[in-house]
Amino acid sequence: MSRKDYHKGNVREGLIEAAERVLHDEGLVALSLRRVAREVGVAPSAVYNHFKNREALLAAVAADGYRQIAELELAAYSGQSKSAAVVRGVARDYLHFAAANPNLYRLMFSHDVVGYRSDPELGQAGDRSFGISVDWWYGSGSYDPGQTALEYPYAMSVWAILHGLALQMIDGLVTMDLSKRESVDKLADTVMDIFLEGASLGLVDK
């Protein structure tokens, strides 16, 4: 969207999109309200009509990241019965998202943003992303945001594995070429196959 396309009804969305571009290209240190206002083509004072401070903007950007993950989950899970192929597909999409948006992914799970959980938009976006996975594993309508994630061990385990793997991947702790889709796919498939094998075996200590 070009600057001239922004108007009062979509300035907030434009600011979030601009913030994500700056974050992607230059990192968190470059992200400021003034910089984002310049990218959109509005006066810096106009930003405060939508975000009271930089922290509020960061929370909104993080929330948008969760919404993007929710959309890829919906596309992968919708109408699909439980199968290893679906789990592998979700894992691939999740890791591709992290590989394509490393700075956004780090922001979503940074210590600072976790502290913004009182922000309703961020909390709801995070809950929805996890809830989509819960509903697939346990049946539509199963997710209750008031319950601890421990109540949904399969969904929690898949997320925990993928989250740790994504961070290792984008921080270079796993040696691979992130520009090659097949490399990311192989990583996702290998790890999820191990998880699925363990889940089917039901390995527990008595």
Buried (B, 14 or more C-beta within 10 A) or exposed (E): EEEEEBEEEEBBBBBBBBBBEBBEEEEBEEBBBEBBBBBBBBEEEBBEEBBEEBBBBBBBBBBBBBBBBBBBBEEBBEEBEEEBEBBBBBBBBBBBBBBBBBBBBBBBBBEEBEEBEEBEBBBBBBBBBBBBBBBBBBEEEBBEEEEEEEBBEBBBBBBEBBBEBBBEBBEEEBEEEBEEEEBBBEBBBEBBBEBBEEBEEEEEEE
